[in-house]
Amino acid sequence: MRGWWREISGLVLPVSCGGCGSPRTELCEECGTELYGGAPRRVRPVPEPVGLPVVHAAAAYENAVREVLLAHKERGALGLAGALGRALAGAVRAGTERTGVAGPLLLVPVPSARRAVAARGHDPMRRIALAAAGELRRGGAHARVLAALRQRRAVADQAGLGARQRQANMAGSLGVVAGGERLLAAGRVVLVDDLLTTGASLAEAARAIGTACGEPDECDGPGAAPEGSSQAAVVAASPFAFEINRNCR
């Protein structure tokens, strides 16, 4: 019921930009440019967790980008999923073009806790992933969302936890759904999430998929890339995770 009400209210209530609050638009041109107007780049948290895939992000998690993500995720601005999906699609392209591996793209979202989805009334990452897959298909790619991961146990709220605490919190928490290894082998797996902070969630997701498939590259489908080339994409990451910023410090 909550999700239904949010869908209807978004059609009848006055809207304002999710990034800056400008009236009569869900996302203004300036905030859209900040979200998906730049070139996606490789990101690496410090310290980098063991097993973290190669991750590309569309934008830095600050200013308008931060507000747009929070508006969609926590305040139910569901119409922003399209813009966030566009940003995520750009990050997916950046990673897959780098490897040059052909084949269908399987966007595998990092799952949210069931209690978080229930509290929000929607699954924000699934919405963004579906929008990204649609954007990729419009660009000529064969892409779809594959919800192959599940939570094997409850985890604590990550807010306020440091890098090592997050890694311990996430360790062993994810698994692949029954029969998922067969589905994962049908294309090129790209793990997707909305935000990268410490990288603990993506590293755990990569571990779960690698374990289910026996060997990490068995989930890469025909024409798999070399070992260690697993891919992930996020909408945003901490500004300090961008390689160009870290190299300049």
N, C-alpha and C positions, 0 to 999 in steps of 0.2 A: 504493500500500500504506500509506503514512504517513497519508493522509487517512482511509482505511478504519479504521486502528487508532485514530485519534483519535475517530472516530464511536463505535466500540464501547466504548472506555475511558471516554468521557463518560457511558455508561449504567451502568457497573458500579463505577466508582471513587467514593469519597466526594467530594462537591462542597463548595465554599465560595464565598462571594460574591466575584465578580470585582472589586468595588469596595473592600470593606473587609476581606474575609477571614472574615466571619461564617460559621459552619458550617451545613451542611445546607440551603443555598439557593444557587442560582447567582447571584442578584441580589436583595439584600435591599430592603425597601420604601424605606428611606432613600436608598440609592444609586440606585434606580430613579427616585425623585423628583428627585434631582440631575441625572440623565441626561435625562429627558423630561418632568419635571413643570413646568418653567417655560415661559414664552412665547418661542418662537424670535424672534431679533432679527437685524437687518441687521448685517453685519460688514464692516470695511474695514481691511486691513493698512496700516501706515505704514512705508515708502512704498507707495503703491498702484500695482501694475504696469499699464502701458497695456493696454487691452483686457480688463480683469477684468470679468466679468459682475456683476450685482447678486447678492450672496451673502447667504443667511440661514443661521444656525447655531442648533442646538438648545440648546447648552450651552457653557460655557467649558471649555477644555482644562486642567483642574486637578483635584487631589484624586481623588475616586471616578471621575469621568468619564475622566480620564487612565488610571487603572488598568483600567477596564473595556475601553477601546479596546485597550490593550496586551495584556490577557489574551486577548482575541479574536484579535488580529492576530498576536502573537508567541508566545503560550503555548498556542494551540490550543483555547481555551475556546469551541468552536463554537456551543454553546447560547446564547451571548450575542448572536448575530446578530439574533434576534427583537427584543430590547430596543433594540439599536442601530438596527435598521430602523424601529422605532416612533419613535425620536428623529428619524431622518432624514426620515421621512414628515411629521412636524410642521414641519420646516424647509422642505420642499417646499411644503406648504400655505401657509405664511406668505408665500412669495414669489409663488406663483401667484394667491393671493387678492388680493394687492396690485395685480397688473396687471389682474385681472378678465378675462383672456383665456380663452375656452372652447376645448374640443377635448381629444383624448386626450393624456395626459402620457407622454412618452418619457424615461425616466430613463437618461441616458447616463453610465456610470461612467468616471472617469479611470483608464486601464489601469495596472496594476502591471507592473514589469519581470518578464520571464519567469523570470529567475534568482531573483527574490525570491519569486515564487509557488512555484517548485520547492523552494526552501529551506524555506518555511513548510509546504508540503504542502497548501495551499489558497489560494484567492483571496478574501481577506477583504472587499474592496470589492464584489465581485460578490455575495457572500452578503448583505451588508448591503443592497445595492440591491434584490435580489429580495425580501427581507423588507419593505423599505419599500414596494415596489410592491404587495405583498399587503395591507399595512396600508391603503394608499390605496384599493385596490379594496373592502375591507371597509367603508370609509367612503363608498362610492358613486362614487368617481372611476374613470375609465377610464385605468388606468396599466399600463405594462409596462416592462421593462428592455430597452434596445437597446444591445448592445455594438458601437457604431459606430466606436470609436476604436482605433487600433493604434499601437504604437511603431515609428517609422521608423528609429530608430537607438538605440544604447545610451546611457544617461545615467549620470553618476556618482551615487553615493549622496549624497542631499541633506543628510544629517545633518552639521552643522558648517559648512554653507555659509551665507553671508549672503544678503540679499535680491537684490542685483545678481548675485552668483555663481549663485544658483538660477535667475534669469531667463536668464542666459547658458547655463546647463546645459540648460535645458528648451527653449530657442529652436529651433524647427523639428523637434523630436523626435517630434511626434505627427502622424498623418494619419488620414483616414477610410478605412474598408475599401472595397473595390471594390463599387460600387452603393449605398454607404451614403447618398449624398446623396438618393437617391429614398426610402429608408426614413425619413430624417430629416424629409422634407417631409410625412410622414403625420400629424404631431401636433406638440404643443408641447414643445420640447426643454428639458430641465432637466439641466444637468451636475451630477453628484453625486460627492462624495468623502467620506472619513471625517474629514479634518482640514484646516483652512486655517491655514497659518503665514504665508508671504510672499505667497501667491496666484499664484505662478509657474506651478504646474501647471494651475490652472483657466484662467488667461489663455492659456496655450498650447493648452489644449483648445478654448477658444472660438475662437482664431485658426484652428485646424485645421478646425473645422466651418464657420466663415465662409468660408474659402478654398474648401473643397469645394463649397459651395452657391453660390458666385459672389457673393452678397450675404448678410450676416448674417441678415436677416429672412426669406430664402427657406426657411430651415429651421424656421420657426415655424408652418408649416401654415396652414390657413384662419383668417381673422380675426386675423392676426398683429398683435402689439403694435408700437408705434412703435419706430423705430431706437434702439439703445442699451438696450433693455429685456431683453436676454438674461438668463437666470436660472441660478443655481446654488444648491445646497444642500449643507451639510456637517453631520455630526454635531456636531463641536466646532471651536472656533477659539480662538486665543490670547485671554486675557482683555482684552488691550489693543486687540484688533481690534474689540470691541463699541463701537458708536458712543456709547452712553450713558456708558461708562467713559472714552472719549477726551475727550468733551465736559466731563467733570468734573475733568480733570487740571489 
